[in-house]
Every structure is written in C-alpha cells, then in structure tokens.
Amino acid sequence: MKNILIVCAMIGMTLSTQAMARDDRLKFPFEEFLKTEKAKEALLDIPVFFAGQQHGAVEKKWGEATTSRKTNAFNKSDQEACQWVLLSALKSLQERAIQEGMNAVINIKSNYKHQEFVSSSEFECGAGTFVAGVALKADIVKLVK
C-alpha cells in the first residue's frame, strides 16, 4: 500500500510539471502573411503600417489606440495561432480608425505585457499551451489622398 502511494505521488508530480503554463514570447514576420487570401478576407479596407514603414503624408492625427487580443491556440502551431490573433488585433485597430473617421493605422508596435517591440518586419506574440495573444498600439490617422 505504501509503495502504491509513493508511485501515485510521483506520477502526480510528473504530470503537474507538464501542466504548468507556457508563456513564450515569439516573433514572426508579417509582410508575406498579410498578402495571403486569408488576411485579405479578414482585414478591412483601411491600410496598416508598422513602425518604420513608409506611408503617405498625415493630414490629421486622431491619437494612439491600443488593442490586446487572444485566441485559442490548442491544436495549432504557434505561428498559426499568432498569425490568426494578429489579424484580430489589426482588424480592431482598423475598426477604431473607421469609428473615429480616420483612414489609416500607422506606427504599429507590438506591446505584449506593456513591453514595446518595434519592427518594420516582425510582430511579437505570446504563445502558451492553450492561448496565444497579441497586443498592439498604433496611431490612428487620416492620410492625404
């Protein structure tokens, strides 16, 4: 009986370490992904520009907007889950631009757990065992047409 209890305790300890939450910070390129049909179907007709990317002249600036989105990552690769949640975050920023009467989202920066990551070619994503998340902040503006 004592041996059975010891074996059960050891199995429980082994399984509990595997159940600990994973929270990896990953960086993925976004440019090629944003050109895919999947991205084109999901996003609105409001241009988005990450920090450092060239865009037209700003006619009017509304201000800075932030968004933090999460998605189910179960049974998906980290990259697939992160790309999916990136689309959700970008769409949220686009909707804010429309709401404020603006026509573009510029200077997009990753802001996962309030730590800025600035890149003109990559975004940062938090990937866990069951959830992936992307946080962004950006300037909502009206570009000269």
DSSP file with accessible surface (Angstrom, degrees, kcal/mol):
  #  RESIDUE AA STRUCTURE BP1 BP2  ACC     N-H-->O    O-->H-N    N-H-->O    O-->H-N    TCO  KAPPA ALPHA  PHI   PSI    X-CA   Y-CA   Z-CA
    1    1 A M     >        0   0  170      0, 0.0     4,-1.9     0, 0.0     5,-0.2   0.000 360.0 360.0 360.0 -42.8    0.0    0.0    0.0
    2    2 A K  H  >  +     0   0  160      1,-0.2     4,-2.0     2,-0.2     5,-0.2   0.895 360.0  51.7 -63.2 -38.9    2.8    2.4    0.9
    3    3 A N  H  > S+     0   0  123      1,-0.2     4,-2.4     2,-0.2    -1,-0.2   0.872 107.0  53.4 -65.3 -37.2    4.5    1.7   -2.4
    4    4 A I  H  > S+     0   0  104      2,-0.2     4,-2.7     1,-0.2    -1,-0.2   0.916 108.4  49.6 -64.2 -42.4    1.3    2.4   -4.3
    5    5 A L  H  X S+     0   0  110     -4,-1.9     4,-2.4     2,-0.2    -2,-0.2   0.909 111.0  49.6 -63.7 -40.3    1.0    5.8   -2.6
    6    6 A I  H  X S+     0   0   84     -4,-2.0     4,-2.4     2,-0.2    -2,-0.2   0.933 111.8  47.9 -64.6 -44.7    4.6    6.7   -3.4
    7    7 A V  H  X S+     0   0   79     -4,-2.4     4,-2.5     1,-0.2     5,-0.2   0.932 112.2  49.6 -62.6 -44.1    4.1    5.7   -7.1
    8    8 A C  H  X S+     0   0   76     -4,-2.7     4,-2.5     1,-0.2    -1,-0.2   0.908 110.7  50.2 -62.7 -40.7    0.9    7.8   -7.3
    9    9 A A  H  X S+     0   0   56     -4,-2.4     4,-2.2     2,-0.2    -1,-0.2   0.910 110.9  49.1 -64.3 -41.5    2.6   10.8   -5.7
   10   10 A M  H  X S+     0   0  111     -4,-2.4     4,-2.1     2,-0.2    -2,-0.2   0.914 111.6  48.5 -65.8 -41.0    5.5   10.5   -8.2
   11   11 A I  H  X S+     0   0   93     -4,-2.5     4,-2.6     1,-0.2     5,-0.2   0.929 110.9  51.5 -63.7 -43.3    3.1   10.3  -11.2
   12   12 A G  H  X S+     0   0   38     -4,-2.5     4,-2.1    -5,-0.2    -2,-0.2   0.906 109.9  48.7 -60.9 -41.2    1.1   13.3   -9.9
   13   13 A M  H  X S+     0   0  125     -4,-2.2     4,-1.5     2,-0.2    -1,-0.2   0.904 111.6  49.9 -67.5 -38.8    4.3   15.4   -9.6
   14   14 A T  H  X S+     0   0   80     -4,-2.1     4,-1.1     1,-0.2    -2,-0.2   0.936 113.2  45.1 -64.8 -46.5    5.4   14.4  -13.1
   15   15 A L  H  X S+     0   0   97     -4,-2.6     4,-1.2     1,-0.2    -1,-0.2   0.864 108.2  57.6 -67.3 -35.2    2.0   15.3  -14.6
   16   16 A S  H  < S+     0   0   69     -4,-2.1     4,-0.4    -5,-0.2    -1,-0.2   0.861 102.2  54.2 -68.5 -31.1    1.7   18.6  -12.7
   17   17 A T  H >< S+     0   0   88     -4,-1.5     3,-0.7     1,-0.2    -1,-0.2   0.868 107.4  51.7 -70.7 -30.6    5.0   19.9  -14.1
   18   18 A Q  H 3< S+     0   0  141     -4,-1.1    -1,-0.2     1,-0.2    -2,-0.2   0.773 104.8  57.1 -73.8 -24.5    3.7   19.2  -17.7
   19   19 A A  T 3< S+     0   0   81     -4,-1.2    -1,-0.2    -3,-0.1    -2,-0.2   0.548  78.2 118.5 -84.1  -6.6    0.5   21.2  -16.9
   20   20 A M  S <  S-     0   0  136     -3,-0.7     2,-0.1    -4,-0.4   109,-0.1  -0.328  76.1 -99.4 -61.7 143.2    2.4   24.3  -16.0
   21   21 A A        -     0   0   99    107,-0.1     2,-0.4     1,-0.1    -1,-0.1  -0.377  30.1-144.7 -70.0 139.9    1.5   27.2  -18.2
   22   22 A R        +     0   0   77     -2,-0.1   107,-0.4    -3,-0.1   108,-0.2  -0.833  18.8 177.0-101.2 137.5    3.9   28.1  -21.1
   23   23 A D        +     0   0   68     -2,-0.4     2,-0.3   105,-0.2   105,-0.2  -0.578  11.0 173.3-142.1  76.9    4.3   31.8  -22.0
   24   24 A D  E     -A  127   0A  68    103,-2.7   103,-3.1    -2,-0.1     2,-0.7  -0.657  27.0-138.9 -88.0 140.8    6.8   32.1  -24.8
   25   25 A R  E     +A  126   0A  83     -2,-0.3     2,-0.3   101,-0.2   101,-0.2  -0.897  31.6 179.6 -98.7 116.9    7.5   35.4  -26.5
   26   26 A L  E     -A  125   0A  43     99,-3.1    99,-2.9    -2,-0.7     2,-0.4  -0.850  20.7-147.8-120.8 153.3    7.8   34.8  -30.2
   27   27 A K  E     +A  124   0A  87     -2,-0.3    97,-0.2    97,-0.2    52,-0.0  -0.974  18.4 179.1-121.9 134.1    8.5   37.0  -33.1
   28   28 A F  E     -A  123   0A  27     95,-2.1    95,-2.3    -2,-0.4     2,-0.1  -0.977  32.0-109.8-132.7 147.1    7.1   36.3  -36.6
   29   29 A P  E     -A  122   0A  74      0, 0.0    93,-0.2     0, 0.0     4,-0.1  -0.441  28.7-174.6 -70.3 148.2    7.3   38.1  -39.9
   30   30 A F     >  +     0   0    1     91,-1.5     4,-2.6    -2,-0.1     5,-0.2   0.659  59.8  81.5-117.5 -21.9    4.1   39.6  -41.0
   31   31 A E  H  > S+     0   0   93     90,-0.5     4,-0.7     1,-0.2    91,-0.1   0.922  98.5  39.5 -58.9 -53.0    4.5   41.1  -44.5
   32   32 A E  H >4 S+     0   0  137      1,-0.2     3,-0.9     2,-0.2     4,-0.3   0.902 115.6  54.0 -63.8 -38.3    4.1   37.9  -46.6
   33   33 A F  H >4 S+     0   0   15      1,-0.2     3,-1.8     2,-0.2     6,-0.4   0.901 102.6  56.4 -63.2 -40.6    1.3   36.7  -44.3
   34   34 A L  H 3< S+     0   0   34     -4,-2.6    -1,-0.2     1,-0.3    -2,-0.2   0.687 102.2  58.4 -68.2 -13.2   -0.7   40.0  -44.8
   35   35 A K  T << S+     0   0  115     -3,-0.9    -1,-0.3    -4,-0.7    -2,-0.2   0.525  85.9 105.3 -89.5  -6.6   -0.6   39.4  -48.5
   36   36 A T  S <> S-     0   0   52     -3,-1.8     4,-2.5    -4,-0.3     5,-0.2  -0.298  82.7-117.1 -74.0 159.0   -2.4   36.0  -48.2
   37   37 A E  H  > S+     0   0  120      1,-0.2     4,-2.5     2,-0.2     5,-0.2   0.880 115.2  59.0 -60.0 -39.4   -6.0   35.5  -49.2
   38   38 A K  H  > S+     0   0   78      1,-0.2     4,-1.6     2,-0.2    -1,-0.2   0.930 110.0  41.7 -57.1 -45.6   -6.8   34.6  -45.5
   39   39 A A  H  > S+     0   0    0     -6,-0.4     4,-2.5     1,-0.2    -2,-0.2   0.915 112.7  53.3 -70.0 -42.2   -5.5   38.0  -44.4
   40   40 A K  H  < S+     0   0  123     -4,-2.5    -2,-0.2     1,-0.2    -1,-0.2   0.871 111.0  47.5 -62.2 -36.5   -7.1   39.9  -47.2
   41   41 A E  H  < S+     0   0  155     -4,-2.5    -1,-0.2    -5,-0.2    -2,-0.2   0.849 115.6  44.6 -71.3 -34.7  -10.5   38.4  -46.4
   42   42 A A  H  < S+     0   0   30     -4,-1.6    -2,-0.2    -5,-0.2    -1,-0.2   0.842 102.5  72.8 -81.0 -34.9  -10.2   39.1  -42.7
   43   43 A L  S  < S-     0   0   31     -4,-2.5     2,-0.1    -5,-0.1    48,-0.1  -0.440  76.5-122.0 -87.7 158.1   -8.9   42.7  -42.8
   44   44 A L        -     0   0   61      2,-0.1     2,-1.4    -2,-0.1    -1,-0.1  -0.321  36.9 -92.7 -87.4 174.6  -10.9   45.8  -43.7
   45   45 A D  S    S+     0   0  163     -2,-0.1    -1,-0.1     2,-0.1    -5,-0.0  -0.275  90.7 109.7 -87.1  49.8  -10.0   48.3  -46.4
   46   46 A I  S    S-     0   0   21     -2,-1.4    58,-0.2    58,-0.0    -2,-0.1  -0.992  71.9-122.3-122.7 118.3   -8.0   50.5  -44.1
   47   47 A P        -     0   0   58      0, 0.0    58,-2.3     0, 0.0     2,-0.4  -0.317  23.4-156.0 -65.7 145.0   -4.2   50.5  -44.7
   48   48 A V  E     -b  105   0A  26     56,-0.2     2,-0.4    59,-0.0    58,-0.2  -0.972   8.8-172.6-122.5 137.4   -2.0   49.4  -41.8
   49   49 A F  E     -     0   0A  44     56,-2.2    59,-2.0    -2,-0.4     3,-0.1  -0.989  15.0-141.8-133.2 123.0    1.7   50.4  -41.5
   50   50 A F  E >   -b  108   0A   3     -2,-0.4     3,-2.4    57,-0.2    57,-0.4  -0.371  48.8 -69.9 -76.6 161.1    4.1   49.0  -38.9
   51   51 A A  T 3  S+     0   0    7     57,-2.5    -1,-0.2    68,-0.3     3,-0.1  -0.248 123.9  21.4 -53.4 132.2    6.6   51.3  -37.3
   52   52 A G  T 3  S+     0   0   68      1,-0.3     2,-0.3    -3,-0.1    -1,-0.3   0.253  93.1 123.2  92.7 -12.9    9.3   52.3  -39.8
   53   53 A Q    <   -     0   0   44     -3,-2.4    -1,-0.3    66,-0.1    54,-0.2  -0.615  66.9-110.6 -84.2 143.8    7.2   51.5  -42.9
   54   54 A Q        +     0   0  175     -2,-0.3     2,-0.3    -3,-0.1    -4,-0.1  -0.461  45.1 163.4 -71.4 141.2    6.7   54.3  -45.4
   55   55 A H        -     0   0   70     -2,-0.2     3,-0.1     1,-0.1    51,-0.0  -0.925  39.4 -79.6-147.8 170.7    3.2   55.8  -45.7
   56   56 A G        -     0   0   39     -2,-0.3    -1,-0.1     1,-0.2     2,-0.1  -0.075  64.3 -68.6 -67.5 175.1    1.6   58.8  -47.2
   57   57 A A        -     0   0   66     87,-0.1    87,-2.9     1,-0.1     2,-0.5  -0.373  50.5-118.8 -67.9 141.1    1.5   62.3  -45.6
   58   58 A V  E     +C  143   0A  64     85,-0.2    85,-0.3     1,-0.2     3,-0.1  -0.712  29.6 178.8 -85.3 122.6   -0.6   62.6  -42.4
   59   59 A E  E    S+     0   0A 121     83,-3.0     2,-0.3    -2,-0.5    84,-0.2   0.843  72.4   3.2 -86.3 -41.4   -3.4   65.1  -42.8
   60   60 A K  E     -C  142   0A 122     82,-1.8    82,-3.2     0, 0.0     2,-0.5  -0.992  62.4-148.6-150.6 138.3   -4.9   64.7  -39.3
   61   61 A K  E     -C  141   0A 123     -2,-0.3    80,-0.2    80,-0.2     3,-0.1  -0.945   8.5-175.2-112.1 124.4   -4.0   62.6  -36.3
   62   62 A W  E     -     0   0A  88     78,-2.7     2,-0.3    -2,-0.5    79,-0.2   0.902  50.6-104.0 -78.3 -47.7   -6.7   61.3  -34.0
   63   63 A G  E     -C  140   0A  18     77,-1.3    77,-3.1     2,-0.0     2,-0.4  -0.946  46.6 -40.0 150.7-168.7   -4.3   59.8  -31.4
   64   64 A E  E     -C  139   0A 101     -2,-0.3     2,-0.3    75,-0.2    75,-0.2  -0.737  47.1-169.5 -95.2 138.6   -2.9   56.5  -30.2
   65   65 A A  E     -C  138   0A   5     73,-2.9    73,-2.3    -2,-0.4     2,-0.3  -0.919   2.6-160.5-123.4 150.1   -5.1   53.3  -29.9
   66   66 A T  E     -C  137   0A  94     -2,-0.3     2,-0.3    71,-0.2    71,-0.2  -0.925   7.6-178.1-127.3 155.6   -4.2   50.0  -28.2
   67   67 A T  E     -C  136   0A  14     69,-2.4    69,-2.5    -2,-0.3     2,-0.4  -0.988  10.2-167.2-150.0 147.7   -5.6   46.6  -28.5
   68   68 A S  E     +C  135   0A  77     -2,-0.3     2,-0.3    67,-0.2    67,-0.2  -0.953  17.4 178.3-138.0 116.8   -4.9   43.2  -26.8
   69   69 A R  E     -C  134   0A  92     65,-2.9    65,-2.4    -2,-0.4     2,-0.3  -0.895   9.7-167.4-122.8 151.4   -6.4   40.1  -28.4
   70   70 A K  E     -C  133   0A 128     -2,-0.3     2,-0.3    63,-0.2    63,-0.2  -0.931   4.8-172.4-132.5 155.8   -6.2   36.4  -27.5
   71   71 A T  E     -C  132   0A  26     61,-2.4    61,-2.3    -2,-0.3     2,-0.4  -0.977  37.2 -89.6-145.1 159.3   -7.1   33.3  -29.4
   72   72 A N  E     -C  131   0A  93     -2,-0.3    59,-0.3    59,-0.2    58,-0.1  -0.538  36.0-178.5 -67.6 123.9   -7.4   29.6  -28.8
   73   73 A A    >   +     0   0    6     57,-2.7     3,-1.7    -2,-0.4    58,-0.2   0.381  34.6 130.5-105.9   0.7   -4.0   28.0  -29.6
   74   74 A F  T 3  S+     0   0  127     56,-0.8    56,-0.1     1,-0.3     3,-0.1  -0.338  82.2   1.6 -62.1 130.9   -5.0   24.4  -28.9
   75   75 A N  T 3  S+     0   0  151      1,-0.2     2,-0.3    -2,-0.1    -1,-0.3   0.759 111.6 105.9  64.8  25.2   -4.0   22.1  -31.7
   76   76 A K  S <  S-     0   0   70     -3,-1.7    -1,-0.2     4,-0.0     2,-0.0  -0.962  75.7-107.9-126.5 153.0   -2.4   24.9  -33.7
   77   77 A S     >  -     0   0   67     -2,-0.3     4,-2.6     1,-0.1     5,-0.3  -0.378  34.9-112.1 -69.5 158.4    1.2   25.7  -34.4
   78   78 A D  H  > S+     0   0   48      1,-0.2     4,-2.8     2,-0.2     5,-0.2   0.925 118.8  49.9 -58.0 -43.8    2.5   28.8  -32.5
   79   79 A Q  H  > S+     0   0   84      2,-0.2     4,-2.6     1,-0.2     5,-0.2   0.926 110.6  48.9 -63.7 -43.9    2.9   30.6  -35.8
   80   80 A E  H  > S+     0   0   85      2,-0.2     4,-2.1     1,-0.2    -1,-0.2   0.939 114.4  45.0 -62.3 -45.8   -0.6   29.7  -37.0
   81   81 A A  H  X S+     0   0    0     -4,-2.6     4,-2.3     1,-0.2     5,-0.2   0.921 114.5  49.2 -65.1 -41.9   -2.2   30.8  -33.7
   82   82 A a  H  X S+     0   0    0     -4,-2.8     4,-2.1    -5,-0.3    -2,-0.2   0.893 110.8  49.3 -67.1 -39.8   -0.1   34.0  -33.6
   83   83 A Q  H  X S+     0   0   31     -4,-2.6     4,-1.9    -5,-0.2    -1,-0.2   0.917 110.5  51.5 -65.1 -40.3   -1.0   35.0  -37.2
   84   84 A W  H  X S+     0   0  118     -4,-2.1     4,-1.5    -5,-0.2    -2,-0.2   0.935 112.4  44.5 -62.2 -45.7   -4.7   34.4  -36.5
   85   85 A V  H  X S+     0   0    0     -4,-2.3     4,-2.4     1,-0.2    -1,-0.2   0.835 107.0  60.6 -73.1 -27.4   -4.7   36.6  -33.4
   86   86 A L  H  X S+     0   0    0     -4,-2.1     4,-2.9     1,-0.2     5,-0.2   0.938 103.4  51.5 -60.3 -44.2   -2.6   39.3  -35.3
   87   87 A L  H  X S+     0   0    6     -4,-1.9     4,-2.6     1,-0.2    -1,-0.2   0.914 108.9  50.6 -59.1 -42.4   -5.4   39.6  -37.8
   88   88 A S  H  X S+     0   0   51     -4,-1.5     4,-1.9     2,-0.2    -1,-0.2   0.923 112.1  46.7 -61.9 -43.2   -7.9   40.1  -34.9
   89   89 A A  H  X S+     0   0    0     -4,-2.4     4,-1.9     2,-0.2    -2,-0.2   0.921 113.3  48.1 -67.3 -43.2   -5.8   42.8  -33.4
   90   90 A L  H  X S+     0   0    0     -4,-2.9     4,-2.5     1,-0.2    -2,-0.2   0.916 110.3  51.9 -64.1 -41.6   -5.2   44.6  -36.7
   91   91 A K  H  X S+     0   0   76     -4,-2.6     4,-2.7    -5,-0.2    -1,-0.2   0.897 106.4  54.9 -62.5 -37.7   -8.9   44.5  -37.5
   92   92 A S  H  X S+     0   0   22     -4,-1.9     4,-1.8     1,-0.2    -1,-0.2   0.918 109.4  46.8 -61.1 -42.7   -9.7   46.0  -34.1
   93   93 A L  H  X S+     0   0    2     -4,-1.9     4,-2.1     2,-0.2    -2,-0.2   0.900 111.3  51.6 -66.8 -39.0   -7.4   48.9  -34.9
   94   94 A Q  H  X S+     0   0    3     -4,-2.5     4,-2.2     1,-0.2    -2,-0.2   0.914 108.0  51.6 -63.3 -42.2   -8.9   49.3  -38.3
   95   95 A E  H  X S+     0   0   93     -4,-2.7     4,-2.6     1,-0.2    -1,-0.2   0.882 107.9  52.9 -62.2 -37.0  -12.4   49.4  -36.8
   96   96 A R  H  X S+     0   0   85     -4,-1.8     4,-2.0     2,-0.2    -1,-0.2   0.905 106.6  52.7 -64.9 -40.9  -11.2   52.1  -34.4
   97   97 A A  H  <>S+     0   0    0     -4,-2.1     5,-3.0     2,-0.2     4,-0.3   0.938 111.3  46.0 -60.2 -44.8  -10.0   54.2  -37.4
   98   98 A I  H ><5S+     0   0   95     -4,-2.2     3,-1.7     1,-0.2    -2,-0.2   0.933 110.2  54.0 -61.9 -45.8  -13.4   53.9  -39.0
   99   99 A Q  H 3<5S+     0   0  139     -4,-2.6    -1,-0.2     1,-0.3    -2,-0.2   0.853 111.9  44.8 -57.6 -35.9  -15.1   54.8  -35.8
  100  100 A E  T 3<5S-     0   0   55     -4,-2.0    -1,-0.3    -5,-0.1    -2,-0.2   0.356 117.7-110.1 -93.1   4.6  -13.0   58.0  -35.4
  101  101 A G  T < 5S+     0   0   43     -3,-1.7    -3,-0.2    -4,-0.3     2,-0.2   0.734  75.4 131.5  75.8  22.5  -13.5   59.0  -39.1
  102  102 A M      < -     0   0   13     -5,-3.0    40,-0.3    -6,-0.2    -1,-0.2  -0.560  50.4-148.1-102.2 171.1   -9.8   58.3  -40.0
  103  103 A N        +     0   0   35     38,-1.3     2,-0.3    -2,-0.2    39,-0.2   0.286  67.6  35.7-127.4  11.9   -8.5   56.3  -42.9
  104  104 A A  E     - D   0 141A   0     37,-1.7    37,-2.2   -58,-0.2     2,-0.5  -0.992  54.6-141.2-160.2 158.7   -5.2   54.6  -41.8
  105  105 A V  E     +bD  48 140A   0    -58,-2.3   -56,-2.2    -2,-0.3     2,-0.3  -0.994  35.0 172.8-122.9 119.3   -3.4   52.9  -38.9
  106  106 A I  E     + D   0 139A  12     33,-2.8    33,-2.9    -2,-0.5   -55,-0.2  -0.779  48.2  31.5-125.1 168.1    0.3   53.8  -38.8
  107  107 A N  E    S-     0   0A  50    -57,-0.4     2,-0.2    -2,-0.3   -57,-0.2   0.854  72.2-173.1  58.2  40.3    3.3   53.3  -36.5
  108  108 A I  E     +b   50   0A   0    -59,-2.0   -57,-2.5    -3,-0.2    11,-0.4  -0.489   5.0 179.5 -71.2 131.3    2.1   49.9  -35.3
  109  109 A K  E     - D   0 137A  38     28,-2.7    28,-2.2    -2,-0.2     2,-0.2  -0.980  31.2-114.9-130.7 143.8    4.2   48.5  -32.5
  110  110 A S  E     +ED 117 136A   2      7,-2.0     7,-2.3    -2,-0.4    26,-0.3  -0.538  29.6 179.7 -72.0 144.5    3.9   45.2  -30.5
  111  111 A N    >   +     0   0   19     24,-2.9     3,-1.8     5,-0.2     5,-0.2  -0.184   8.1 171.4-142.3  43.7    3.1   45.9  -26.9
  112  112 A Y  G >  S-     0   0   16      3,-0.4     3,-1.6    23,-0.3    13,-0.1  -0.399  78.9  -6.6 -65.9 127.3    2.9   42.5  -25.3
  113  113 A K  G 3  S-     0   0  120      1,-0.3    -1,-0.3    -2,-0.2     3,-0.1   0.850 129.0 -64.7  51.6  38.3    2.6   42.8  -21.5
  114  114 A H  G <  S+     0   0  168     -3,-1.8     2,-0.5     1,-0.2    -1,-0.3   0.732 107.6 124.5  60.5  28.0    3.3   46.5  -21.9
  115  115 A Q    <   -     0   0  111     -3,-1.6    -3,-0.4     2,-0.0    -1,-0.2  -0.968  59.1-131.1-117.8 115.4    6.8   46.0  -23.3
  116  116 A E        -     0   0   97     -2,-0.5     2,-0.4    -5,-0.2    -5,-0.2  -0.387  22.4-175.6 -70.0 137.7    7.3   47.6  -26.6
  117  117 A F  B     -E  110   0A  41     -7,-2.3    -7,-2.0    -2,-0.1     2,-0.5  -0.985  10.7-164.3-129.5 118.0    8.8   45.7  -29.5
  118  118 A V        +     0   0   77     -2,-0.4     2,-0.3    -9,-0.2    -9,-0.1  -0.916  22.8 143.5-111.1 125.9    9.3   47.9  -32.6
  119  119 A S        -     0   0   21     -2,-0.5   -68,-0.3   -11,-0.4   -66,-0.1  -0.976  43.7-149.2-157.2 145.3    9.9   46.4  -36.0
  120  120 A S  S    S+     0   0   56     -2,-0.3   -70,-0.2   -68,-0.1     3,-0.1   0.398 104.2  30.3 -93.8   3.9    9.0   47.1  -39.6
  121  121 A S  S    S+     0   0   55      1,-0.2   -91,-1.5   -91,-0.1   -90,-0.5   0.514 115.1  47.1-136.1 -12.6    9.1   43.4  -40.5
  122  122 A E  E     -A   29   0A  69    -93,-0.2     2,-0.3   -92,-0.1    -1,-0.2  -0.931  54.1-154.6-134.2 157.3    8.0   41.4  -37.4
  123  123 A F  E     -A   28   0A   0    -95,-2.3   -95,-2.1    -2,-0.3     2,-0.4  -0.898  21.8-123.5-124.3 158.7    5.4   41.3  -34.7
  124  124 A E  E     -A   27   0A   9     -2,-0.3    11,-0.4   -97,-0.2     2,-0.4  -0.840  27.2-176.9-105.8 142.7    5.6   39.8  -31.2
  125  125 A a  E     -A   26   0A   0    -99,-2.9   -99,-3.1    -2,-0.4     2,-0.6  -0.990  24.7-134.9-137.7 141.8    3.2   37.2  -29.8
  126  126 A G  E     -AF  25 133A   2      7,-2.8     7,-2.7    -2,-0.4     2,-0.5  -0.880  27.9-167.7 -95.2 119.6    2.8   35.5  -26.5
  127  127 A A  E     +AF  24 132A   0   -103,-3.1  -103,-2.7    -2,-0.6     5,-0.2  -0.949  11.2 169.0-116.3 125.0    2.2   31.8  -27.1
  128  128 A G        -     0   0    9      3,-2.5  -105,-0.2    -2,-0.5  -107,-0.1  -0.585  50.9 -88.5-118.6-173.9    1.1   29.4  -24.4
  129  129 A T  S    S+     0   0   65   -107,-0.4     3,-0.1    -2,-0.2  -106,-0.1   0.901 122.4   7.5 -64.0 -40.7   -0.2   25.9  -24.3
  130  130 A F  S    S+     0   0  127   -108,-0.2   -57,-2.7     1,-0.2   -56,-0.8   0.550 127.3  47.0-119.7 -13.5   -3.8   26.8  -24.9
  131  131 A V  E     -C   72   0A  69    -59,-0.3    -3,-2.5   -58,-0.2     2,-0.4  -0.986  52.3-165.2-137.5 143.2   -3.8   30.6  -25.7
  132  132 A A  E     -CF  71 127A   0    -61,-2.3   -61,-2.4    -2,-0.3     2,-0.4  -0.962  16.3-168.2-122.7 145.5   -1.9   33.0  -28.0
  133  133 A G  E     -CF  70 126A   2     -7,-2.7    -7,-2.8    -2,-0.4     2,-0.4  -0.986  14.3-170.1-139.1 146.9   -2.0   36.7  -27.6
  134  134 A V  E     -C   69   0A   1    -65,-2.4   -65,-2.9    -2,-0.4     2,-0.4  -1.000   5.3-169.8-132.0 132.6   -1.0   39.8  -29.5
  135  135 A A  E     +C   68   0A   9     -2,-0.4   -24,-2.9   -11,-0.4     2,-0.3  -0.986  13.2 177.3-121.6 133.4   -1.1   43.4  -28.1
  136  136 A L  E     -CD  67 110A   1    -69,-2.5   -69,-2.4    -2,-0.4     2,-0.3  -0.947  17.1-165.0-132.3 153.7   -0.5   46.4  -30.4
  137  137 A K  E     +CD  66 109A  35    -28,-2.2   -28,-2.7    -2,-0.3     2,-0.3  -0.984  22.4 158.1-135.1 148.9   -0.5   50.1  -30.2
  138  138 A A  E     -C   65   0A   1    -73,-2.3   -73,-2.9    -2,-0.3     2,-0.5  -0.975  41.5 -97.5-159.2 165.9   -0.7   52.4  -33.1
  139  139 A D  E     -CD  64 106A  18    -33,-2.9   -33,-2.8    -2,-0.3     2,-0.6  -0.830  28.8-145.9 -95.4 131.7   -1.5   55.9  -34.3
  140  140 A I  E     +CD  63 105A   0    -77,-3.1   -78,-2.7    -2,-0.5   -77,-1.3  -0.873  37.0 158.1 -98.3 121.2   -5.0   56.4  -35.9
  141  141 A V  E     -CD  61 104A   1    -37,-2.2   -37,-1.7    -2,-0.6   -38,-1.3  -0.873  46.0-121.3-139.8 168.6   -4.7   59.0  -38.7
  142  142 A K  E     -C   60   0A  69    -82,-3.2   -83,-3.0    -2,-0.3   -82,-1.8  -0.983  32.9-151.3-112.8 119.2   -6.2   60.4  -41.8
  143  143 A L  E     -C   58   0A  17     -2,-0.5   -85,-0.2   -85,-0.3     2,-0.2  -0.676  25.9-101.3 -87.6 148.1   -3.7   60.3  -44.7
  144  144 A V              0   0   80    -87,-2.9   -87,-0.1    -2,-0.3    -1,-0.1  -0.456 360.0 360.0 -63.9 135.7   -3.8   62.8  -47.5
  145  145 A K              0   0  218     -2,-0.2    -1,-0.1   -89,-0.1    -3,-0.0  -0.537 360.0 360.0 -90.7 360.0   -5.5   61.2  -50.5
